[in-house]
Amino acid sequence: MTFKIFRNAFLIGICVLLACSALFFGVMFSNYESQAFDKLAIEADYIAHAVERIGPSYLDTLSGDDRITLIDADGTVLFDNAADIDTLSNHLDREEIAEARKDGVGQSSRYSQTLLERNHYYAVRLSNGSVLRVACTQTSMAAMLLMLLTPFLWVTLLILVLCGVIAFRLAKQITKPINAIDLDHPEIDGAYSELQPLVDRLRQQNRTINEQMDELRLRQQEFSAITENMREGFLLVDGKTSILSSNHSAMQLLQLDGGGAGANLYQSCRREEVLRVVDTALSGNHDELLLCLDESTWQVVANPVISSGQVVGAVIIFIDVTEREQREALRREFSANVSHELKTPLTSISGFAELMKEGLVPVEKMREFSGDIYRESRRLIDLIDDIIKLSRLDEDSSLFTREMVDLYPLAGQVLEQLRAAASRQNVTLSLTGRHAEIEGVPHLLSEMIYNLCDNAIKYNVPGGKVTVSIEKSGTQTVLRVSDTGIGIPYAHQNRVFERFYRVDKSHSKDVGGTGLGLSIVKHAAQYHGARVELKSEPGKGSTFSVIF
């Protein structure tokens, strides 16, 4: 701060010096030039008056340092006391001559052969049209600066020294009371009342720092409480694999012996794969692995801790990715199931078509084979349609337009579509409840009700019943589909909404279907922000509830 004050005060002194010097030389030169033209004007008027009375011969009697020139009206030089008139060119184009012929008087200034001298010209028009010009030579600004350079430098040096001394003393006087302030307990001695705002600011800053430290301690306690109770684990080790910090989850996952902080990871951990990623991190590289423990899967991420370009430790994070791995397994299972479900009808269609192509099908069997091909084709189309529906629901497509839908008449329409199928199965359909409107996508809601009722019919018993009820309670709307069918064993109830999952594959083959109906119900309900509940007992039937 002292240097800045000194530098700024010193620069101010230099700027003031330069400004004063420029002003001084400008004013002096301007006055110098003005005086020269005044002198030339007096002298020109005097000579012009004498020439008017006596004639041009008067010019021969004059002597002095100033140059006198008489120019005829056509620009020819008639007299010049400083040069041979035969060597002089026409002067009509000279600025001062042209101005004098027009206005009566004229003046101009021009540099001589060097920049050190400047010629001033003053011209007066005579009564006969000729022009009398008087000129003098004056020292230029550059010459004046050269002449005054030495004293100017000495004066400048003296001023700079004085500016430096004054600026240094001023800086020391300003910074001394500031440096004397106790930052922990700021007070002033009254010498500089201007420092009171600074002292008040320091006090406020101290209070803020103390509050922030208290807040930091509180956040540290909260952080410790959170990390000790969170499922994810972390370890911080130094370059010698000594544990600097850890939480309960990491200790439990690795079953570390010998406690936490201060223990050596190599002596406590029995899992070689974890030690391997720690070694990789301590070598300066990122590494990670999947660690399978019982029925859970953990992603172990290890990163080096670098300070001043050197690896001083490693941070190891344990992230529970069980759900992600399960989704990946379901995706692989879904791909395999889709391949199998597509291959089965295609194989049948290909076999029937090959027999018909080779002429191995009797004419009386042709209709039967064509029917089989048609049924397998419909099965394939239904499967592809259901897969497309699920894909759209998975994408949460914005193409769906929501509107107010009354579930009661919508359910009635669905039951009318299924009455023929229910009649073939000797199943009775009924609708109970009351009107209830929700905001949703009509065709998705219709598809959801259709799949629930279709399953209730397919897996029912002869003479059974399917009841659809619409209820509204407060802010909830409940759609229930109940049947008196074969029911679902409890062990399978958590999986019936999985894609292609079938409780009894042999029975499912007899009743048909794609195995995606309940998956579509689940995803359509999720799209509408609803949840699906299942209550079922083998031999007594099932009840599916969709709660909006």
Secondary structure, DSSP 8 states (H G I E B T S, - for coil): -HHHHHHHHHHHHHHHHHHHHHHHHHHHHHHHHHHHHHHHHHHHHHHHHHHHHH-GGGGGG--SSSEEEEE-TTS-EEEESSS-GGG----TTSHHHHHHHHHSEEEEEEE-SSTTEEEEEEEEE-TTS-EEEEEEEEE-HHHHHHHHHHHHHHHHHHHHHHHHHHHHHHHHHHHHHHHT--SSS----SS-GGGHHHHHHHHHHHHHHHHHHHHHHHHHHHHHHHHHHSSSEEEEEETT-BEEEE-HHHHHHHT-SS-STTSBHHHH---HHHHHHHHHHHTT--EEEEEEETTEEEEEEEEEEEETTEEEEEEEEEEE-HHHHHHHHHHHHHHHHHHHHHHHHHHHHHHHHHHHHTT-S-HHHHHHHHHHHHHHHHHHHHHHHHHHHHHHHHTT-TT---EEEEHHHHHHHHHHHHHHHHHHTT-EEEEEE---EEEE-HHHHHHHHHHHHHHHHHT--TT-EEEEEEEEETTEEEEEEEE-SS---GGGTTTTTSTT--S-HHHHHHH---S-HHHHHHHHHHHTT-EEEEEEETTTEEEEEEE-
